[in-house]
Every structure is written in C-alpha cells, then in structure tokens.
Amino acid sequence: MLGALEAIAARAGQYLLESFRARRGLDVVVDKGDDVTREVDLALEEMVYKMLRDNFREGGVLYAEERGFYRWGDERYIFVLDPLDGSYNYAVGIPMFSISLAAGAYREGTLSDLEYAVVVVPPTGEVYTASPALGARKNGAPLTRRGGSRIVFVAISNGFPEFTCEVVKRRGYKGRSLGSSAAELAYTVEGVARGFVDLRGRLRVLDVAGALTVGKYVPGFKYVLYGDGAVDAKISIIAGDEDFVNEAAAYRRGD
C-alpha cells in the first residue's frame, strides 16, 4: 500500500509545485467564512481521488478536506487527505505548503485505523512516510528523532488562546508558525521543533492525520488531542516530546 500512496502523493506534489510556479488555481470557489476553497484545492482532491480508485479498485472511503466523503467498492480501506495544507501561503506566493495522505483498513473512521502515511512538502522536496513494515522514514531513510530544539510551532490567528503564548514564554521557547500544520507537525515528529500547539479548536484531524501516523512509529513523540478522534472532527492538540507535552498539558489544566 505504501508504494502506491507514495506514487500518488509524488504526482500530486509535482502538479502542485508546477501550479504554484505558474500561479494557477488561485481563484476562490467556496468561501467557508474562516477558510476558503480555491480551484487548486478541488483539482488536487479530484486528482488524488481518481488515482486512489485506480490503485485500490476493491473499495475505499476517502475523507477529504474540500468535498467530504468519497466512497467506492466494498469500502475496505480508509484514506484521509488534505490536498493542500497551507492554501493561504500558496495563494500569496509563500513556498511553504504540504500534502497529507494517510490510510489503513477501514474500521471505525478514526485515527486508530491509520497505519500508512505520506506527507510531502513540495517546495523543499521533503517526503515523510510511514508503514508497519518500514516504520517512519524521511526521503527513504529511517527517521530518527532529534533532540535539543527550542522551537515550538504555535497556531496563531484572531482569537487564539493566550495560553498558546504562555507555554512558549514560560520556558523561553522560540515560537514559530509556518502556515502549514501538516509540515509543522512532521517537523515536530522529527524533532526539528520541540513541540506543536494548536488550541483554537479549529484544526481538523484530517489536516494532520498523515503526520500523526508517521509519529506512531517514532519513539519519543507524543500527542494529546482535545476533542473527537474521528478523522473529520475539529480538535485542539499538544504534540512533541514527552516532557514538553506533559508540561504543556498540565499547564493547560491549571496544575
């Protein structure tokens, strides 16, 4: 399964990078209030859906960012897709965005179903993968978590909780935001960042399902979800090494 997912994500990543360089697909087709759907989002989602159907003819259920559910055949597999995480970066010309695709045997429609993943960061060429047989990898090599980082990725927007800043300030961490949660969380899994904090209650599981699946196979990585674990649910999350997560979660509780 992983080989097919890698090939699909690679083709989608190539298309996305070519479109970014040509400034294609920028028009907004759906305004969701706190988010928008652009032409490129829909084109990528439809492309990946067709490739999944071609490669997994037996059947599947695709949970996707833009149009929700796609179902075919006997629905034996689950696929979770964010075709363009970092859409605003893409729109304004900032080369930081990613594609997240995760999969597994369809049982409950939750994160626990997912065993395979690919997270592609097209502008940098980085590819994170995961499978039960090979574990977590980056660009084909085993992924080993680094230590010693003082960076914490924080999700900031209008109305974000003040705690998000406090958890960074109280230990002298360096807060950063790249505008692509899937990429930020993949970097956190790798240890490029000490932690990842998004407490807005607006992040969807499918945005970070790929990176969290990669993290399943990396010793020392931990996360805590606040909210439903269904792949299409909105959540808050604290992730990173165990000490950071335990401290941040305790601080959030007021301990």
Summary of the structure (lengths in Angstrom):
residues: 255
radius of gyration: 17.3
end to end distance: 43.6
largest distance: 52.3
contacts: 892
relative contact order: 0.14
helix: 34%
strand: 34%
